[in-house]
Amino acid sequence: MVTTIVTPPAVPSPPTVTPATGASEQLLRRRAALNPEDPDRARLRARIIEANLPMAGRLARRYTGRGESYEDLAQVGALGLIKAVDGYDTDLGVPFAGYAIPTILGGIRRHFRDSAWAIRVPRSMQELSARLPEARSKLGQRHGREPTDAELADHLEVPVAQIVAAVTAFDFYRLQSVNEPRPGGNGVERIAHVGAADPGYAAVDDRLTLRGLLAALPLRERRILTMRFYGDLTQAEIAARVGLSQMHVSRLLTRSLAQLRAGMLR
């Protein structure tokens, strides 16, 4: 069996150091030299973050086309940048770009792993799903055709069952909206083909319970209830038929209904 999975191309390597990141190192050293209570620390932090937001945006843009909007990815990248600014240690001698870029990319990847999947799947399946496109491309070039699941499993050194599971898991990355037209459905939305529970089912238990309560009533009271609610007779008409006063019929109806109501609430 051959299964198909479509995933965007691999993300290119991150950019090199920019003038903004180089200047940021100087600002970070100035910030680190200040007293923790010095208000200039907050102003320097804001300048560093603002200067490097374009870099975070470029990194986020490389992950577009994978089911998440650029705006959401840019926010995740900005949060990663803030984390990098706050966690950067000037004493280690590591370039700021060398610390910030992996931090931002790591935050974006975690977002895809933990938040972007429509249904939670095991991390191992997520990682295997991400490896499939490259393996499929290599084997396709080598054999000149679409590789089978067995060939993919052999190439990735995993059981065939895991390949099938990884492809199935990827189907849950983005569930299709029920408001989208169904393929071949002449524009009819998917939700139109979704069945619904018959509202009559909810009343089955009530009807069965009520049947037993009605059977427990005296015959005369059952007749009065039947004439009132099924025959749609007035109390005066019922009284004439059963040989009672209208007041007596009213009391019997009130008592019967109270008994039925109490039985339904038990």
ZITA-V158112 format. One line per field, one symbol per residue. phi: phi as a letter, one per 30 degrees, with the letter a starting at -180 (. if undefined). psi: psi as a letter, one per 20 degrees, with the letter a starting at -180 (. if undefined). burial: 1 if it has 16 or more other ideal C-beta (glycine too) atoms within 10 Angstrom, else 0. A space follows every 50 residues. Layout:
phi->???
psi->???
burial->???
This chain:
phi->.cccbcbddddddddddceddddddddddddddddeddddddddeddddd dceeddddddddcdicjcddeddddddddddeddddcdcdddideeddcd dddddddddddddcbdddbdbeddddddddddedddddddddciaddddd dddddchbdeeddddddddddcdbddddcdddeichiddeddcddbdddd ddcdddddddddddddddedddddddddccdhddddddeddcibdddddd dddddddddddddddd
psi->ppqpppqqrqprqqraprhghghhhghhggghiqqhipihghghghgggh hjhhghhhghhijrjkiqqhgghhgghhhhgghgghipohiijpqghhgg ghgghhhghhghghhhphppqqhhhgghhhigggghgghghgikrpqrhh hgghgilrqhhhgghggghhhjgoqqqijqqppjjkjpqhhijpqqppih hhigggggghghhhhiqqgghhgggghgihikqrhghgghhikrqhgggg gggggghhggghhhi.
burial->00101010000001000001100110110010000000001001100110 11101110110110000100001101111111011001000000011011 10111011001100011000100011011101101100100000001110 11101101000110111011001000000000000000000000000000 00000000000011001000101110110000101001100001000010 0110010001000000
